[in-house]
Amino acid sequence: MLLTFSAMLAFAVIHSLTATPGWKAFVARRVGQRNYEGLYRLLYNLFSAVLILPITAYAFLSGEVLISIPPWLDTVMAILQVLGLLGGAMALLQIDVWRFAGVRQAAAWLRGNQLPLPDEALKTDGMFGIVRHPLYFFALVILWTTFPLTDRLFVYNLMATLYFVIGARFEERRMLREYGERYRTYCDRVPAFIPFSRMFTRPLTDT
């Protein structure tokens, strides 16, 4: 458990620091604004994947079982996981996945096209009309319906949940800067994490 906790904490710190405006500005000064705009997002995602994949494998592959469930309930959890995968896939289809991954920026950099790319439109319909952070929500559905629940997996899930909530707070701060009152109105209408609830219906930066 301690190793999982330490690894997840280290990932959270590194992942957060390399996403801060100060760090990004430093990188842009060192490599040039165009190189930063074209390559940083892709390299950031690849670096994050290299960090998180071994931790995920360690958490999922073994550990002391804390909670096991009967076969019939295991089937229910499997159905919820499928729904989580489908919901996450539908949310991904609503955004520019290639831009999200950083591939579109890298392609523009290679072709000599204009950077940075134009701002994306604010998404408020579909899965984003149910919760403001559907990718986080459906990822948590998948994580917390994975059984048997081991000590490693419990710590991994708990740390991931905390990181998603904290990360969403910083993300909403950025969204408020970019979209202003439009985003605040959206927050008043759509909850952050729990569908069809009145919890977190204000921007997380107000809490």
C-alpha positions in Angstrom: 0.0 0.0 0.0 2.8 2.4 0.9 4.5 1.9 -2.4 1.3 2.5 -4.3 0.6 5.6 -2.3 4.2 6.9 -2.8 4.2 6.2 -6.5 0.8 7.9 -7.1 1.8 10.9 -5.0 5.0 11.3 -7.0 3.0 11.0 -10.3 0.5 13.6 -9.1 3.2 16.0 -8.1 5.2 15.6 -11.4 2.1 15.6 -13.5 0.7 18.7 -11.8 4.0 20.7 -11.9 4.6 20.1 -15.5 1.1 21.4 -16.3 1.5 24.7 -14.4 1.6 28.0 -16.4 5.0 28.8 -14.8 6.6 25.6 -16.0 5.1 25.9 -19.5 6.3 29.5 -19.8 9.8 28.3 -18.8 9.8 25.5 -21.4 8.5 28.0 -24.1 11.4 30.3 -23.3 13.9 27.5 -23.5 12.8 25.8 -26.7 10.9 28.6 -28.4 7.2 29.4 -28.5 6.5 27.5 -31.7 8.3 24.4 -30.6 6.4 24.5 -27.3 3.0 25.0 -29.0 3.6 22.2 -31.4 5.3 19.5 -29.3 4.7 20.1 -25.6 1.2 18.5 -25.4 2.2 15.3 -27.2 5.4 14.9 -25.2 3.6 15.7 -21.9 1.0 13.0 -22.6 3.7 10.4 -23.6 5.7 11.3 -20.5 2.6 10.9 -18.3 1.8 7.5 -19.9 5.3 6.3 -19.2 4.9 7.3 -15.5 1.4 6.0 -14.9 1.4 2.7 -16.8 3.9 0.8 -14.5 2.0 2.1 -11.4 -1.3 1.0 -12.9 0.1 -2.5 -13.7 1.5 -2.8 -10.1 -1.9 -1.8 -8.6 -4.0 -4.1 -10.8 -2.0 -7.2 -11.1 -1.6 -8.2 -7.4 -2.2 -7.3 -3.8 -4.0 -8.4 -0.7 -7.7 -8.8 -1.2 -9.8 -6.5 0.9 -13.2 -7.0 -0.6 -14.4 -9.8 -2.9 -18.0 -10.1 -4.2 -20.3 -13.0 -5.3 -20.5 -13.9 -9.0 -23.9 -12.3 -9.5 -22.6 -9.0 -8.2 -19.5 -9.4 -10.3 -21.8 -9.4 -13.3 -23.4 -6.2 -12.2 -20.0 -4.6 -11.8 -19.0 -5.8 -15.3 -22.1 -4.2 -16.8 -21.3 -0.9 -15.0 -17.7 -1.1 -16.4 -19.1 -1.5 -19.9 -21.3 1.5 -19.4 -18.3 3.4 -18.1 -16.3 2.5 -21.2 -19.2 3.5 -23.5 -19.8 6.7 -21.7 -16.1 7.6 -21.8 -16.0 6.7 -25.5 -19.0 8.9 -26.2 -17.4 11.8 -24.3 -14.2 11.4 -26.3 -16.1 11.5 -29.5 -17.4 15.0 -28.6 -13.9 16.4 -28.3 -11.0 16.6 -30.7 -9.2 13.5 -29.6 -6.2 14.2 -31.8 -5.9 17.7 -30.3 -6.4 16.3 -26.8 -3.5 13.9 -27.4 -1.3 16.6 -28.9 -1.1 14.9 -32.3 -2.8 17.7 -34.1 -0.5 20.3 -32.7 2.6 18.2 -33.7 1.2 17.7 -37.2 0.7 21.5 -37.6 4.3 22.0 -36.3 5.7 19.6 -38.8 3.7 21.1 -41.7 4.6 24.7 -40.8 1.0 25.6 -40.1 -0.1 28.3 -37.8 0.3 27.7 -34.0 -1.3 27.8 -31.5 -4.4 26.2 -32.9 -7.7 28.2 -32.7 -9.5 27.9 -29.4 -12.0 25.1 -29.1 -15.7 25.7 -28.6 -17.1 25.2 -25.1 -18.8 21.8 -24.9 -22.1 21.8 -23.0 -24.2 19.1 -24.6 -24.1 15.3 -24.8 -22.1 13.8 -22.0 -20.9 17.3 -21.1 -24.6 18.1 -20.5 -24.8 15.4 -17.8 -21.5 16.1 -15.9 -18.9 18.8 -16.5 -16.1 16.2 -16.3 -17.4 13.1 -18.0 -14.0 11.6 -18.7 -13.1 11.7 -15.0 -16.6 10.4 -14.0 -16.6 7.4 -16.3 -12.9 6.6 -15.4 -14.0 6.5 -11.7 -16.9 4.3 -12.5 -14.6 1.8 -14.1 -12.0 2.0 -11.3 -14.5 1.6 -8.4 -16.3 -1.3 -10.0 -13.2 -3.4 -10.3 -13.2 -6.4 -8.0 -11.8 -8.1 -6.1 -10.6 -4.9 -4.4 -7.0 -5.3 -3.2 -5.1 -3.0 -0.9 -3.0 -1.7 -3.8 -6.1 -1.1 -6.0 -7.9 0.7 -3.1 -5.0 3.1 -2.6 -4.7 3.6 -6.4 -8.4 4.3 -6.7 -8.4 6.7 -3.8 -5.4 8.7 -5.0 -6.9 8.8 -8.5 -10.2 10.1 -7.2 -8.5 12.8 -5.1 -6.3 13.8 -8.1 -9.3 14.0 -10.4 -11.1 16.3 -8.0 -8.1 18.5 -7.4 -7.3 18.5 -11.1 -10.8 19.5 -12.0 -10.6 22.5 -9.7 -7.5 23.8 -11.6 -9.1 23.0 -14.9 -12.3 24.9 -14.1 -10.1 27.9 -13.1 -8.7 27.9 -16.6 -12.1 27.4 -18.2 -13.5 30.4 -16.2 -10.6 32.5 -17.5 -11.2 31.4 -21.1 -15.0 31.4 -21.3 -16.0 33.7 -18.4 -19.7 34.0 -17.6 -20.7 31.4 -20.2 -18.8 28.7 -18.2 -20.2 29.9 -14.9 -23.7 29.7 -16.2 -22.9 26.2 -17.5 -21.7 25.2 -14.0 -24.9 26.5 -12.5 -26.8 24.1 -14.7 -24.6 21.0 -14.8 -23.0 19.2 -11.9 -19.2 18.5 -11.8 -19.1 14.8 -11.1 -22.4 13.2 -10.0 -25.1 13.1 -12.8 -28.5 14.5 -12.1 -27.5 15.8 -8.7 -27.3 19.3 -7.2 -23.8 18.6 -5.8 -21.0 20.8 -7.1 -23.3 22.8 -9.4 -21.1 25.9 -8.8 -17.6 26.2 -10.2 -15.2 24.1 -8.1 -13.1 27.3 -7.6 -16.0 28.7 -5.6 -15.9 25.9 -3.0 
